[in-house]
Amino acid sequence: MVLQQFAVVGMGRFGSSLAKELVKLGHQVLGIDKDEEVVDEMNGIVTHAVVADATDEEVLRSLGIRNFDCVIVAIGNDIQTSILVSIQMKELGLKRVVAKAVTELHGRVLDRIGVDRIIYPERDMGIRVAHQLVSPNLLDYIELSKDYTIVELSVPNCLDGMSLRDLNTRSRFGCSIVALNKEGGIIIAPTAEDVLSEKDIMVLIGTNEQIEEFEDVIIDRL
């Protein structure tokens, strides 16, 4: 894994959670916030935390922000500041700028100014929870695009002991099982001879319609 340097602007719930996870993954993280109390809480957790106004170009230059591989603008409660900070980052020539959006309009503005990736944490979490509520076997749901999805499904009792050849998801539904999480570890790209166990977790990729058909036919009716 290549060590990367991240700067997270805005140490609220989303920003601090993201920063902690990046540190856990072995990367260097600079946390930036205007609230001294918030910065004090993050000191010792992230690589470095500073009290600073990220809308001030000179402040950003003094922090060496252009040397970072990626900046995440995690400001959520002040859309105007979020946009101003994102503009500053793009004008300074950052390699990659990621920003949190709280509304669709906010996201469209961020897209217009050239933000490389826009995250809608509240919306995306709502989508995941909704899918998990309506499908008891669904453990996680990641929307890759408008049409394609990756899901984690616990193997139901009705599939216990069945091989992937017997299940034949690719031919029957168009979706593919790309990994199996078993008690002994994860199998990436399992073969047709691999056998499912009730304790396994299947990782499937396919269109939304293919995944839904698989759940309806296999899990609900088999």
N, C-alpha and C positions, 0 to 999 in steps of 0.2 A: 504494500500500500504506500502510495506517495504522500508524504507529509504536506498538507496544504495549510495556508494561512487564511483564516476567515475573520471578517469584522462583522459584528452584529450591532446594528444601531437600533436601540429601543430594547430595554431589558424588562419588558412586561412579562406576562405569563408565557406568551408564545416565544418571544425572543430569548428569554432565560432558559426555557425548556430546550429550544433548538441549540443554544450555545452549549449547554451541559452535555447534550447528546454528541455534538461535534467533538468536544473534549474527550468524551468517553471513547469515541472512535479513533482517538489518537492524533487529532489535529490541533493546531494552535489557534486560539480564539481571542480576539480583542473585543471586549464588550464596551459599548458607548451609550451613555444615557445622561440626561441633564439633571436627574435626581441623585443627589449625593448619597442618600440613604440606600437607594437601589444599588448603586455602584458598590457601596461598602459590603452589601450582602453577596455580591458576585465576586469580590476579591478573594482569591484563594480557590475559587471554583473554576473560573476561566483563566487563561494564560495571563491576561492583563485586563484590567477594567479601569475606565477613565470617565470623569465627569467632563462632558464637552457638548458644545452646540454644533451638531453635525450639519447645520445649514451654513456655517461659516467656512468658506473655502480655505482661509489661512489656517484655521484650526485643523482641518482635515489634512492639509499639506504637512503641518507640524507633526501629525501622527504617522506620517509616511503611508497614508491610505492607498496610494497608487501601487505600493509594493504587495498588496494583498491579492490573493488569487480570486477571492469572491467577497462581495459585501452584501449582506442581507439587511434590507431596510424593514425592520419589524415593528415600525410605529403603526399603531392601529387606531388610537383615539383622536388623532389629529391628522386628518387627511391632507390638509394644506402642507403641513410640515413633512409628511411622508413624500409628497410630490416634490417639494423643494429639495429635500435631501437626495432623492433619486436623480433629479436633474443635475445636482452638484456632482454626484458620483459618475454619471455619464460624461459630463463635461471634463472631468478630470481624467477620463480615459481608462476607467477601471476595466479589467479583463472581463468580469462577469458581475452583473448587478441583479439581485433577486429581491423582490419586494412583496410584502404582505398587502393584500387589498381587502377592504371590509365591505365594499359594494361592487356591483358590476360596473357602474360608472367610474369608480375609483380605478378599477382594473383597466378599463379602456383608456383612461388618461395615462396610466403607467405604461401601457403598451405603446401609446402614441409617442412618448418621450424616449422609447427605446429600451425599456427594462427587459432584460434577457429572459427572465422567468417570473411569472406572477402567481402567488399562492393565495388561495382563499381558505384559510384554515377552518373557519367556522362552517362554511358551506360544505367543504370536503368532508369534515367530520360528520356533519349531518347526513350526508349521503351514505357514509359507511355505516353509521348507526341504523339508518332506515333499512338498509339491506340486511343487516344482522338481525334486526327485529322480525323481519318477515321470513327469514330462512334460518331455522334453528341450527342447521349444520354449518352455516356460514361463519367462519372465524374472522376473516378479513376480506376487504374488497378494495381494489385499487383500479381506478379508471385510467387506462393508458391514453385513451383518446375518446372522441365522441362515440365510437363504435366498439372499441376493443377494451377488454377488461381482464385483469388477473384476480382470481379468487382463491382463498384457502377454504377447503371444505373438510370437515371431519368425516371419516368413512362411516356410513351407517351400518347397522347390523346386517342389513340385507345384502351388502357387498362383501362381507367378511369371507375370506377364502377364495375370492374370485380373482383370476389373473387379469392383467391389463389386456391381454389378447381376447379374453372372453368379454370384457367390458366394451372394448373396441370403440372408444369415444370418438376417435378421429373420423372413422367411417360412418358411424351412426348419427353423430351430432355436429361434427366439424370442429369441435374444441379438442384441445390436447392436454393430457396430464404431463406437465413438464418437470415435476419434482414430487417426491414422496417423503414426508417427514415421519420416519419410523422411530421406535424406541432406541434403536441402535445407531441412529444418525440420519442424515438427509441423503437421499438418492437423487442426484441430478440426472435428468434425461433417462428415466427408468425404461427398461426394456419390456417387451410384450410378455416375457416370462415372469416378471415381478408380480407377486401376489399381495392383494390388499388384506389388511387386518383392521378390525374394528377400532383399534387404537391409533391407526395412521391418520395423517392429514394429507390430503391431495391438494396440489397446487395446479390449477387449471388456467389456460389462456384461451380466449376465443372472443367472438362477438357477444354482445349483451344477449342477443336472441339465442345463440348457441348455448350459452351458460344457463339461461333460464329454462330452455328445453331439457337440458341435461338434468337440472334439479327437479323439474316437474315429473319427467318420465322415470328416471333412475331412482331418485331418492324418495319421491312421494308414492310411486306406484309399484316399483320392483318388489 
